[in-house]
Amino acid sequence: TELIEAAQKKHPDFNKTIYIKALLSYDDIDNSPITFIEGCMVEKEIVFNYLEKIAFGFIKESG
């Protein structure tokens, strides 16, 4: 929420719904492996599911 609030403050016409929906677009994500710190590997599906949960929560709040 801090990032969205900062964007809205800097850009009054900022549309958080469009920004949040863009977070759910994974078409442009390269499928190359991600280098993690040892012991901190996370499957990309877990990250995508987390982003979806957060994004849909924001969308629901926005009405």
SESE-400272 format. One record per residue (C-alpha): residue number from 1; x, y, z. Coordinates in Angstrom, 2 decimals, padded with zeros to 5 digits. Layout:
REM residues N
<r n="NUM" X="X" Y="Y" Z="Z"/>
...
This chain:
REM residues 63
<r n="1" X="000.00" Y="000.00" Z="000.00"/>
<r n="2" X="002.90" Y="002.39" Z="000.63"/>
<r n="3" X="004.01" Y="002.16" Z="-002.99"/>
<r n="4" X="000.50" Y="002.85" Z="-004.27"/>
<r n="5" X="000.03" Y="005.77" Z="-001.87"/>
<r n="6" X="003.35" Y="007.29" Z="-002.98"/>
<r n="7" X="002.37" Y="006.90" Z="-006.64"/>
<r n="8" X="-001.02" Y="008.53" Z="-006.02"/>
<r n="9" X="000.63" Y="011.41" Z="-004.19"/>
<r n="10" X="003.17" Y="012.00" Z="-006.96"/>
<r n="11" X="000.72" Y="011.39" Z="-009.82"/>
<r n="12" X="-002.83" Y="012.50" Z="-008.91"/>
<r n="13" X="-004.27" Y="010.78" Z="-012.01"/>
<r n="14" X="-002.69" Y="007.44" Z="-011.01"/>
<r n="15" X="-005.17" Y="004.58" Z="-011.39"/>
<r n="16" X="-004.30" Y="001.92" Z="-008.85"/>
<r n="17" X="-006.68" Y="-000.64" Z="-010.37"/>
<r n="18" X="-004.79" Y="-000.59" Z="-013.68"/>
<r n="19" X="-001.47" Y="-000.86" Z="-011.84"/>
<r n="20" X="-002.68" Y="-003.76" Z="-009.72"/>
<r n="21" X="-004.11" Y="-005.62" Z="-012.71"/>
<r n="22" X="-000.72" Y="-005.21" Z="-014.43"/>
<r n="23" X="000.83" Y="-007.12" Z="-011.53"/>
<r n="24" X="-001.26" Y="-010.11" Z="-012.59"/>
<r n="25" X="000.09" Y="-010.14" Z="-016.14"/>
<r n="26" X="002.87" Y="-012.70" Z="-016.31"/>
<r n="27" X="003.12" Y="-012.93" Z="-020.13"/>
<r n="28" X="006.31" Y="-010.87" Z="-020.25"/>
<r n="29" X="008.11" Y="-012.72" Z="-017.47"/>
<r n="30" X="011.08" Y="-014.64" Z="-018.76"/>
<r n="31" X="011.12" Y="-018.29" Z="-017.77"/>
<r n="32" X="014.84" Y="-018.25" Z="-017.05"/>
<r n="33" X="015.79" Y="-019.48" Z="-013.59"/>
<r n="34" X="015.98" Y="-017.01" Z="-010.74"/>
<r n="35" X="019.11" Y="-017.04" Z="-008.59"/>
<r n="36" X="018.12" Y="-017.18" Z="-004.94"/>
<r n="37" X="020.14" Y="-016.83" Z="-001.78"/>
<r n="38" X="020.85" Y="-020.33" Z="-000.54"/>
<r n="39" X="017.90" Y="-021.61" Z="001.48"/>
<r n="40" X="015.52" Y="-018.91" Z="000.22"/>
<r n="41" X="014.22" Y="-020.47" Z="-003.00"/>
<r n="42" X="010.54" Y="-019.86" Z="-003.74"/>
<r n="43" X="008.58" Y="-021.39" Z="-006.61"/>
<r n="44" X="007.27" Y="-018.75" Z="-009.01"/>
<r n="45" X="003.73" Y="-020.12" Z="-008.59"/>
<r n="46" X="003.88" Y="-019.22" Z="-004.90"/>
<r n="47" X="004.93" Y="-015.67" Z="-005.80"/>
<r n="48" X="002.18" Y="-015.42" Z="-008.45"/>
<r n="49" X="-000.45" Y="-016.72" Z="-006.01"/>
<r n="50" X="000.66" Y="-014.19" Z="-003.38"/>
<r n="51" X="000.48" Y="-011.32" Z="-005.90"/>
<r n="52" X="-002.99" Y="-012.45" Z="-007.00"/>
<r n="53" X="-004.21" Y="-012.58" Z="-003.40"/>
<r n="54" X="-002.90" Y="-009.08" Z="-002.66"/>
<r n="55" X="-004.10" Y="-007.65" Z="-005.99"/>
<r n="56" X="-007.61" Y="-009.05" Z="-005.67"/>
<r n="57" X="-007.78" Y="-007.66" Z="-002.13"/>
<r n="58" X="-006.95" Y="-004.18" Z="-003.46"/>
<r n="59" X="-009.42" Y="-004.53" Z="-006.32"/>
<r n="60" X="-012.14" Y="-005.63" Z="-003.89"/>
<r n="61" X="-011.43" Y="-002.60" Z="-001.66"/>
<r n="62" X="-011.61" Y="-000.29" Z="-004.68"/>
<r n="63" X="-015.05" Y="-001.52" Z="-005.60"/>
